[in-house]
Amino acid sequence: LDSIRHGNKLKPGHLSGNRFDLFLSGDAEAGFMEARLAELRVGGLPNYFGPQRFGMRRDNHFQGKRLLEGSRKPKGGRAKLLANAWQSFLFNRVLAERVNELSVLLPGDLAWIHRKGAVFTVEDVASESPRAKALEISPSGPLPGRKMSKPSAEAAELEGRLLAECGWNSEQDRFLTGARRPLRVPIEGLAATEEEGGWRLKFSLPPGSYATALLRELGLKSPSKE
């Protein structure tokens, strides 16, 4: 709609979010759609990395793992993409373990403050639980790397076990910066309208979150091109 020169250098992901307006062809039962949308508005969207993150053959993360197991730092855009896919796979694995209780905090969790995009260590689960139920904060998951903040106590035990099972080790830390990512995100303006031949779906997501993750939660496939 408009573009102007910004005073600062803009980096990837440096945006407030993305708005989506999709037409989804095919049948979906209205009662199910309305009930599922209500659940997502209250509980948020499981913040999975979408399938496009892992390439057409769905093996980018395996290639990234092999790169990081070598003795040299991955260089170039393709190598970095593969290494980031490995991080994404590890995050998705932790999310899958906790997906049925995303409003539940564990002792030692690094909770994500959605309003600020910052994390803090959960020391008193009981006092922070109301904010988690209200979707003001959420547990975060790992994008492993040398500068990633690490949880403690029960959250650290769970995260460490899952990463080890997947094949992550501290030797790979030196090649990646690392970060935390919320295990769920709020969805703004989520609405679905039944139209001839399908559904019109409108919503907004924070940067880095995937519309395909929402379609998955609704049991729907890729949208038609429009």
DAQUISUL-V226517 format. One record per backbone hydrogen bond with DSSP energy under -0.5 kcal/mol. CO is the residue of the C=O (numbers start at 1). NH is the residue of the N-H. If there is no record, write none. Layout:
# DAQUISUL-V226517
((CO;NH) (CO;NH))
This chain:
# DAQUISUL-V226517
((11;14) (13;15) (18;205) (20;203) (22;24) (22;201) (23;25) (23;224) (24;199) (29;33) (30;34) (31;35) (32;36) (33;37) (34;38) (35;39) (36;40) (37;41) (38;42) (39;43) (40;44) (45;185) (46;48) (48;210) (50;53) (51;54) (52;55) (54;59) (54;60) (55;58) (59;63) (60;64) (61;65) (62;66) (63;67) (64;68) (65;69) (67;70) (76;80) (77;81) (78;82) (79;83) (80;84) (81;85) (82;86) (83;87) (84;88) (85;89) (86;90) (87;91) (88;92) (89;93) (90;94) (91;95) (92;96) (93;97) (94;98) (95;98) (95;99) (98;101) (99;102) (101;104) (102;139) (103;105) (106;109) (107;155) (108;152) (109;111) (109;122) (110;140) (111;120) (112;114) (112;138) (113;116) (113;117) (113;118) (118;113) (120;111) (121;123) (122;108) (123;125) (124;128) (125;129) (126;130) (128;131) (128;132) (129;133) (130;134) (131;136) (131;137) (132;135) (136;114) (136;115) (138;112) (139;183) (141;181) (143;179) (145;148) (152;155) (152;156) (153;157) (154;158) (155;159) (156;160) (157;161) (158;162) (159;163) (160;164) (161;165) (162;166) (163;167) (163;168) (164;167) (169;172) (170;173) (171;174) (172;175) (173;146) (173;176) (176;146) (177;147) (179;143) (181;141) (183;47) (185;45) (186;188) (188;204) (191;202) (193;200) (195;198) (197;26) (198;195) (199;24) (199;201) (200;193) (201;22) (202;191) (203;20) (204;188) (205;18) (206;209) (210;213) (210;214) (211;215) (212;216) (213;217) (214;218) (215;220) (216;219))
